[in-house]
Amino acid sequence: MTKPVFRRQEKQLLSSIAHVIPQLGRDVDEITEVKPLLGRNISGQITFEGAHTVFIKRMTGLGAVDRYTRSVSFHDAIDVSDAPAHTATPALLARDNDSHTVVYEFIDDAVSAGQLLRDDDIDFATLERVGRCVAGLHCLPVRDASVTDHTTPFFPPHGPNAISTQMYYGSTMGQLDMWRIIQSDTGLRAALDQLATTPTPKVPIHGDLRGDQILLAGETNWILDWEDFRLQDGARDVGALMGEVFYHRMRKSLASFAGGDEESVTDTEIIERGTAALAEATPGARAVWDAYRAVRADAADPEFVARSVQYFGWQLFDRALAAGTYFGRLSALDRALAGIGREAILGGGDYAEALGMTEGRVAA
């Protein structure tokens, strides 16, 4: 067999993770293909002779030690041996504590829920799969809570400082504009502070759930990436997921009114078409909720519903901050979505009816 010739980026990935390869019972010389991925970590797909592919990630940058610790703590703390049929996670094949490196089973022939949402190619049955998948995560048994991170996640922001100095200097003008809006809104800050300090039941949560971290392969639903794993309030994941569904549908709805270019949506178009777009976006979020509570009956508790709505609201702010990373400014659409997020955060349970969380069908 001809030895493969790797490009510079591929060699850089190999040199960063070569020390972990022996834990897999393989040798670097057996590697036939390397596919680096862009991101804050050094990561990518590695394929060995025999078409055996793994996903390797070496955590680097801000908070790498804590992110690595949380990632491996999921596998140490949670019993996945009897996971619900609708919830799966790739096996952790190897780890290295010194270099903060993990190796996972690679999932073939999968599509992310995030991609389907962006392409507007996700139906209610698939949304219900996603809702059941997250509910299954929240039902997993905990075998050792002592190894988990007991700190409160930084987001949503709470306390006297909504943004650290380090984050300030690393932000774009668009992100700083959004932080200015958040910090100057005393009502919003008070609601976020209360949300962060409210005692809640603790379950295994993802902690930073987005559509791209749920893969659908055949009949199996996979949850990936445990860098923010904790035993925390399940409403955090529910609200984030509903926010994802709502955000992408709302963007598509409003962009369609502007000829397909979501970045050209104006304040006037949002005012004129906002109600119709809201009506289009809500059923998808409700489908996720109905499927989730079909698995977790206790999710119908009014306090859980209220917190889920508030985390839904924060997800819209979070998405606006993410958009500011790429575009360096806040669009009229991002400001409008943040406005909806504010209403949800302040309204809590009173806003639940607008999202269809007070009544309606329950997915089978």
N, C-alpha and C positions, 0 to 999 in steps of 0.2 A: 504493500500500500504506500502511495506517495505521501510523504509527510506534508501536512498543510502548511501554507505560508500565511502567517498572521500579519495584519496591518498594525500600525502604531497603537491605535486605541485598544485593539484586541490584546496586544502584548501588555499594555498597561494594566488591563483588567487581570490578565493571567498572573502577572508579577505580584499583584495585590492580594490574590486569593490562593496562590499555589500551595501555601503551607497547610491549607485545610483539605486539599485533595486526598491525601493518604487516609483521612478518616472515613472516606467513602469506599476504601478498598480499591482505589484506582490510582493511576499514575498520570502525571502531567503529559507524558508522551502518548497517552491514549486519547487525548482530546483531539477531536476532529473539527469542531466548529465552536466559535465564540461570537456571541452577539451582545456587545455592551449596550447598556441603557443609559439615557441621560437622566440626571437627577442629583439631589444633594448627596446621595450615597454612591459608592462604587459598586455597581451591580450589573448583572446580565445573565444570559443563558449560556450554559456550558454543555456541550454534547460530547459524549465519549464514544469510542468504538462500540458497536452493537446498538447504536441509536438510543443510548441512555442519556436523557437530558435532565439537568437540574437547574435550579435558579439559585444563584449565589449573591449575597449582599454583604458588603463590608460598610458598616455605618461610620460616617465621617461628618465633620462639621459640628454646628451648634447642638449641644445636648446628646452627642453620639453615645456616651456611656449610659445615660438614662434610657435612651431609646432602645439600645441593645438589651439592657436589663429587663425592660418591660416585655420586649419581644420574646425572650426565652422564658420569662416568668409565666407567660400564658401556658406553655407546654409543661412547665413544672407544677403549676397550680391547678390546672383544669383537667378533668377526666373526660377525654374525647372518645374513650373506648366504646361507649354506648350512646353516641350522639344521635339526635333525631335524624330520620331519613332525609329531611330537607335541609340539613346543615352539615357542611363538611369544611375542613381546613387542611391545606397541604401539610404533609408530615415534615417535621424538622429532622433532617438527616445528619447534620453535623453542626457544631458550634465551636467558636474559639473566643474565650473570654478576653484574652489579651488584645486581639485585633478587632474585637467587636464584629465578628463575621458569623453569618448563619448560612446554612445550605438547606434548601427546601425541595421537596418533590415538585416537579414541573407539571403543570396541568396542560395537556394537549387539547387542541381543537375546542378552545373555549372563546367565548365572547363576553366582554364586560358589560354589566348593566349600564355603566357610564357611557359606553359607546352607543348602545341602543338608545339611550336617552338623548344624546347629542344628535343622533341621526333621525330622531323622531320615529323610531322603528320598534317601539316596545308596546305590547298590548297589555290588557288588564290581567290576563292569565300569567304573564311573565312578572308583572308588578306584584301579583299575589305570591308568586314563588319567592321573590325577594323579601317580601314581608314575613313570610313563614321562616325563611332562612335566618333572619335577624332574631325572630322570636325564639328559634331553636338555640341560638347562641346564648340568649339570656336564661335559658333553662338548663344549661350544662352544669353538672355538679362540680363543686369546688372541693379539691382534696387537700390543698395546703394554701390557705389564705396568707400565711406569714411571709411568703416569698413575693407577694405582689406589692406594687407601688400604692401607698396609702395617701399620697398627696392629691389635692384637687387640681384638675387640669387647668392650664392657664386660660384657655378659652371656654366659654365666653369670659371676657375680662371682668375683673372684680377687684374691690379694694381701692386704695387711694391712687394707684398708678395703673392706668389701663394699658400702658405700653412701656416697655423697658427702654433704657438708653440704647442698648445694643440693637433692639428692634427698630428704634427710631432712625438710627443711622443707616439701617439696611432697607428702609422703606422708600418706595417711589413717591412722587408727588401725588399720584392718585390715591395711594394708600394713606398718606398723611392727611389728605383731604377727608377721607372717611374717618380716620381717627379723630380729627378735629370735630366732626359731626357727633361722634360717640361721646367724646369727653365733655363737650359743651351741653349735652342733654342730661340734665340732672335727673329727670324722671326715668329715663332709660337706664342710667347708671344705677339708680336705686333699685330698680327691678332686677337688674343683672346681679347686683350684690346679694339681694334676697334669694335669688335662684341658686347662687353658689353656696349659700350657707344653710339652706333648708335641709334638715335631716331626711334621708330617704333610704329605702331598702337597697341593699347592695347586691348586684348580680354581675356576672362577667360581661363586660361591654367592650366594644371595639375602641371607642373613644375618639375616633377621628373619621367617622364613616362617610365615604363618598361612593358614588356608583362604580368607579373604576376598581374598587376593592372587593367587588362581588363579581365572581366569574360564573358563567352558566355554561356547563359542558354536558350535553346530553340531558339526562334527568337530574344531574347533580348540581347543587348550588355551593360554591366555594367562597369562603371569606378569607381574605389575605391581609397581611401586614399588621403586626401586633405592636407597633412602636408606641402606641398610646393606650395599650391595654391596661385596664384597672378593674377592680370590683367597685362599681359605681352605679349611678342611677340609670336604669335602662331607658328612661325617657330621653336621655341624651342621644342615643343611637336612633331611636324612633323619630325624634324631631329632625335630626340631621338627614335621615333618609327621605322623609316626607319633603323636607326642604329641597333636596336634590331633585326629586321628581317635579316639584312645583316650579323650581327655578328654570330648568331646561324647557319645560312646556311653556312657561310664561314668555321666555325669550323668543321661542319659535313663534308663538302666537302674535306677539307684537312686531317681530321682524317681518312677518308675512304681510302686515299692513303697510310696511315701508318698502315693499318690493323685494324682500328677501335679505336685505342687509341690516342685521340687528344693530350694527354700530351706528347706523344713520337714523335710528328711531329718535324722534324729537319729543320734547315735553308736551307739545300740543297733541301729537298722536297718542301718547300715553294717556292723556286726559280723556281723549275721545274714545279710545278703544280699550282702556284699562279694564272696565267692568266685564266686557265680553271675554277678554283674555283671561281674567280671573276665573270666570265660569268654565273656560276650557281647561285651565290648569288644575282646578280642584279635584275632579274625579280621579285622576291618577294618584294623587296623594292619598285620597280616601281609600283607594283600592289597596294600597300598602297597609294602611291602618286597619282595615277590615280583616285582612289576612293575618296581621300580627295578633290582633286580639282574639282571633279564632283559636290560636295556639295558646296564648296567655290570657286566660279569662280575667285574671286580676288586673289587667291593663285597663279595664273599664272604670277603675277607681277615679273619681273626679280629680283628685290631686295629681295623679299620674298623667291624666289627660292634659291638665293645665300646664304641667312642666313640659310635656311633649310639645305643646303649642309654642311655649317660650323658646325651646331649643330649635324648633322649626324656624321661628323668627330670627334667631341668631344665625342660622345657616345661611339666610339670605344676606346678612351682613358679611359673613365669612366669604361668600361667593363674590361679593362686591370687592372685598379686599384682595381676593385672588385675581380678579380681573384687573385691578390696579397694578398688579405685578407685571402683567404683560403689556398693557396699553399705556401705563404711566398717567392715566387720568380716569376720572369717573364719568361714565356715559350717563345720559338722561335715564336710560333703562336701569342702570345699576342704582342710581339714586332713588328711582321709583320703587324698586324691589326692596331696598333698604327701608323705605318708608312703610311698606307692607310688613317687613320684619319688625319694625318698631311697634306697629299696632298689635302684632301678635304677642310680643314680649310684654307689653303693658297690659294687654287684655287677658292673657292667660286663658283660663277656662271660659271667659266670656267670648273669646274669639274661636272657640272650638267648633261652634255651629257653622261658622264661615268655611271651615275646612271639612265639614261633614263628619266630625268626630263625636257627635252627640247621639246620632241614630243612623240607621241604614242597614243594608244587608251585611251579613257576616260571611266571609269567604269560606267555602267548604274545604 
